[in-house]
Amino acid sequence: MSEGGATIRVGDPGPRPVHLLFSEPTRPYGDDLTLDFLVRARGQSVSIETLVRTWDGDGLDAFLSALAEDFRGWGGARAWRSLERDLTISAEHRSGGYVHLTWGIHGRPPFEEWHFETTTVHAAGEEMRTLAAEFRTFLTSAVE
């Protein structure tokens, strides 16, 4: 998380690094459970952003926490999606104790014909617990 506000950076450096920035969690309707935030993908050959709409976070932090708790692994892919499907995640546990998260960013109406995907790799267990905790803090920091 950054010091200057509720921001999470996901992704690691590499030969062609792409990272995701999650920022500006807001409750656009006051006390309503609608929670919006921006997600940006940045890299050498990509620069996109979209507004993600959730219903109180749609359990994103719980999804990530469950992945962390299953650090010994699971078969197949586990999936999560936001309320309006503008953000999706597919998680696979791979040999060597790593979790591969494929993040899908999808255009909102009327431009939903585009989508972007990138995969980040995280050590199972503690690194995933840290990511889940960062998202828990991020989702509860929303302002009206």
Secondary structure, 3 states (H helix, E strand, C coil): CCCCCCEEEECCCCCCCEEEEEEEEECCCCCCCEEEEEEEEEECCEEEEEEEEEECCCCHHHHHHHHHHCCCCCCCEEEEECCCCCEEEEEEEECCCEEEEEEEEECCCCCCCCEEEEEEEEECCHHHHHHHHHHHHHHCCCEC
